[in-house]
């Protein structure tokens, strides 16, 4: 891969990471801590919204963020043909041994 | 069958399973011993990471702590899961590409300096050691309560098992044992949670039962409303409202997140998968497996708190069920009939309150408080042991690799053969097990809190050094070393100052900007970053070959050959 391509790949990578970290910060530190009292005014079933995000909602968002990251990075790797060791990926314990 | 017999059966079966796996997956080379030969599939690595990560603190203490902290307990929940986002996005793929054995390996090579490597070894060993103390104490509590052996015997049994499979199998043995331990611990955590959720709300999914209405037997109304009401009535803090200052919660959450991403025993798990894609995938699996427990824990906390208040408050002491007296004998519950009426007054006012409940027992006692079948109670004991042992093994491996690989092979005795290195690694584990066992028997006070400090230290030392090493090509050894030292020393100093030297000042007024010692690691991280950046800006840039390494690790593909 040429230096120019490598640089472009890295820039796209940084863009993906930064945008996901923005969501990460907004949901956990933003909604879960800084805005929690305001969001608590809203009720969803038996939960106050702020309390729910702080104790459960944020964790679900974290899982989603990591999977969005995996998806976007796989796509990026394919676009730059960086998947040469894809075939070597091991799928079961048996194969690994 | 009694709880005790059930416990013996479960503990015997699970321990047998761990030993069997250890024999099956013996380590033959240093690569097997350090990184399981680099051939662990992402799903298995995800489970192993989850078991490695979820310690006695997660399994035993966390839900209990939350049930007493209410909304403030949030920092454990978000802090210990949000760190995986950082790990997955900022560290795991690049460290896998780098493709070495340990965290000090990365620090030493990236910062081309033996000094940096040695500082990293020191940080890795002290962080892991602080952490392992908590595991041994957790195992001790479980043994003494459920098997009614004394704590010494309990800790010795635990150490013997860990010793056996860690020495024999190294990372390979530990990995596949941890896969089994994850299954045991998650089953043991979920079964009672589901039972209690059905019992109290009629909903079989605890995450949903958390926000559901109580059954008529428990007085109806939404669980959390009822808990808020009862807490207020008895003079406790309202459950769904925070007591700590916003900035303290913010700083503690951040310290736990940065710390999670900087813990060496978690990071090295990503060295064991075949390639960069698998490193990303296994971070995803790990977070899912962890999230199952972490989204259940706040529900368990609320159920347990409600149930405890319902059961004990204003109840006759003489009519207390069997679990109450059993926990009393371990001194983890104590009742002092101040007004002499033979009833338990459990209220917020310390003058009137007659009951002290240790937070660590909420998860362990919960199934008994809810009157669940004996086998469920025993299952929890086996789960707690799986959580404690799996984490202890991962930590011991970090200590052993730091000594044998980073200290001996890479720093002081580069001429030793692979066979000798493997021998040193095994001897190091042996010594580490003995020391950990000793600490488990003579635990320093407040071990659960001590574990929280390990995060602050990891946050202030490793996390910035690794992130800068990947994302800042210009970062040189001078900056990284100065940053790690200042972050680590500041954080350790702050904790020691308030916990040992000047405990009377350990309150919101005495703290710097209202930040507790638990949260100061965030400040340490910022100091580390600032110092590293400042020093690096007027010292020479790193050599060309190091800059080439940085460019290499940014691209997925084959591991670097050097």
Interface residues (C-beta under 8 A of the other chain):
Chain A: X1 X6 X9 X10 X13 X14 X17 X20 X21 X24 X28 X29 X32 X33 X34 X36 X40 X44 X45 X46 X47 X48 X51 X52 X54 X55 X56 X58 X59 X60 X62 X63 X65 X66 X67 X69 X70 X73 X74 X77 X82 X83 X84 X85 X86 X88 X89 X90 X91 X92 X93 X95 X96 X97
Chain B: X39 X40 X41 X42 X44 X66 X71 X73 X74 X77 X78 X81 X82 X84 X85 X86 X88 X89 X90 X93 X176 X207 X210 X211 X212 X213 X222 X223 X224 X225 X240 X242 X246 X249 X250 X253 X254 X257 X274 X275 X276 X277 X278 X280 X281 X283 X284 X287 X288 X291 X294 X295 X298 X471 X551 X554 X555 X556 X557 X558
